[in-house]
Amino acid sequence: MTAPEKSTEQQIDRLHADGIVDLHFDMPMDLYEKRNRTSVLATDFLPDFEAGDIGVLGVAIYIEDRYLPEMGLRVALDQISRLYAEVEGSGRFAICKSCENILDARKARKIALLGQSDSPMPGAMPQVLAGSSRQAVLRATD
């Protein structure tokens, strides 16, 4: 192995040291669709996340067209509720709302989950704000 190849390999190893970051995954919709099951995160997702060395995952709220417009908000709130329930039951995931939360999760060897939402309006940056009561408010901001 030549010096430049080793250097590239070292850079890759350094970048992957804390796990790979995937900033968009519509996992909450799958959790919602499988709401009659428990431990979906642990059984359906965790083995692949561990094999792929996922460290941080942006989990996006996505509403399929068949739920719009009447059920959109309810499905979004139920996705958030399912995500919290699955995280509480697993021990290998942490819902993170700050950089400090992410660092703490990674130190504890947990997969950090960041909530996000696909925008219903062009040009808007949607945010999911979850409170301690686990009720959520969806709002779009510029």
Helices and strands as residue ranges (DSSP letters): H 3-16, E 20-25, H 27-33, H 40-40, I 41-45, H 46-51, E 54-61, G 65-67, H 72-90, E 93-96, H 99-107, E 111-117, E 125-130, E 136-141
